[in-house]
Amino acid sequence: MEEVRVVAVELGSRLRHLTGVAVAVVALVLMQPRAALAADDPGVPVPPNQLITDTGEGEVSAADRDFATKVRLAGLWEMPAGQMAQEKSDDPRIQQIGKDIAAQHTVLDQLVRAAAKKLDIDLPNKPNADQQGWLGEMRAAQGKEFDQIFVDRLRAAHGKIFPAIATIRASTRNDTIRKLAQRTNQFVATHLTLLESSNLVDFNELPTAPPPTTAPAKTDTVLSANQSAVSDQSSKVTTPVVAVVVVAAFGVAFLITRKMWPKQPRRRRRYY
């Protein structure tokens, strides 16, 4: 009787161990898709500006010249606006945003003036009437009122020039303007993020994007359908594979258990 009790305790211990192993295998199988997804995340790429030439070659269109003018005008009012943020705001976050935007526009202004010199483009030397009006609003405001005006005006201005940059980057024939557009895009995207980090942007008040005017191309529709089919097929394949692995894990555990099961000694027949 004592021998039977010892065997039962030992068997229970081995079963608990093997069950733990099986559960661990199942958990690893189920977690694998998430782990693979995290490992494949490439992060946010930085455009390789050094791959774009800057020789001034290529036709300079009226749109290219207008773009350079807009970049110059942006710096002419946003540099003093950033300086005012450092002096008039009581919020350290707004002060830092103003400092960063002013410093970055100083660099961007150097880039656009160098491009304009190479391409013989005349640039303005003072902000336009609208920009001077925005600066006037900021000069007349203090504290939280200044913070709101500063963020609202700069966020709206960056939102307007953002799509214009994309149009020039995609269509210009001139390599110097192409490089300027790419660099400007990086500056403007950074400024949008900085301004939004103030938590003062009311996204419900931003302009609504116009509805699409053309139907998607047939090739795009077919590609989307194919991608959807591949995704569905992938999900259909993944579930059976996981199920098979789970069953196999428990099967292996069972076989090992059978191997480890202590054999009961044969009872001898007694002949009388």
Buried (B, 14 or more C-beta within 10 A) or exposed (E): EEEEEEEEEEBEEBBEBBEEBBEEBBEEBEEEEEEEEEEEEEEEEEEEEEEBEBEBEBEBBEEBBEBBBBBBBBBBBBBBBBBBBBEBBEBEBBBBBBBBBBEBBEEBBEBBBEBBEBBEBEBEEEBEEEBEEBBEBBEEBEEEEBBBBBBBBBBBBBBEBBEBBEEBBEEBEBBBBBBBBBBBBBBBEBBBEBBBEBEBBEEEEEEEEEEEEEEEEEEEEEEEEEEEEEEEEEEEEEEEEBEEBBEEBBEBBEEBBEEEEEEEEEEEEEEE
